[in-house]
């Protein structure tokens, strides 16, 4: 599902105009990004949690040339699914 398909699906379920849903989705995403930039965790009940983690610097070795490269530290977003989501996915695979 891409951005446009999500907006269309939400507009149908909410019985609302697509422009309203698009603005609401944009506001939601920008608010989530702001919270992650401030180092806070975002949790959606029944879905999961998003949090920012710092990856430490490391040395990478190219498998063919054996050249070593230093990869600098960086921040990454980590997602941990909720148990409810995990159970629903398990049930859909078993069906």
N, C-alpha and C positions, 0 to 999 in steps of 0.2 A: 504494500500500500504506500503510495507516495503522498505528498502534501495535498495535492488537489483532490485525490480520492478520499483522504481523511476529512477534508472540509466538506465534501459532498455527503459523506456518510453521516457526519455529525449534524449537518443541516437537515437531513431527512429525519433523523432521530429526534432532533430538537424542534422540528417544524419551524425553523427560523431561516431568515435569508442567509445566503452564502457569505455575503459581505460582513454581516455581523459575526458569523462563526469564524471567518478568517481573521477579523480583528481580535476576537477573543483568544483564538489560538496563538496569534502573534504576541499578545500581551502575556499569555501564560508562559510561552517559551522564553521571552525576554526576562520575565520575573525569575524563572528557574535559573537562567544563566547568571543573573545578578547574584542570586543566593549562592550559587556554586563559586562564583568569583570571590565572595566574601568568606569562603571556607565552610559554609554550612551544608548540612545534609538535607536532601529533599526526599520525603517519603510519601508514596501514594499507597494508601491502605488497600490491601488486596492485590497490589501490583508489585511493588518493591521499593528499594532505596537507591538513590544516586548520591555518590560522594566523591570528592576530589582526593586523590592520593598522589604522593610524590614518589616518582621512580628515581632511584639513585643512579648516579653515573656508573657506566660499566664499559668494559672493553669488549668489542665485537671482533671476531676473526672471520675474514672472508673465506668461504670454504675452498675455493679454487686457488687463489693467489696467496693465501695465508697472511694477508696484510691485516695488521691490527689497527683498529680505529676506536677512538674514545668517543662514546656516545654520552652527551651531557645529560644532567638531570632534567626531568620535565614533570609537569603535572598532567595527570590523566583522570578521566571520569570513570569511576567503577560503578557497576550496577549489580545489586544483589536482589534476586527475585524473592518474593514472599512465599511462604509455604502454601498459601491458597493458590497462587498462580502455578506453583510447581505441581500441586495435586491435580489441578485442572488440565495441565499439559500431559501429565501421566495418563489421566483418564482418556483423553482424546487419542493418544497413541494406542492404548489398549483396546479401544472400540473398533 
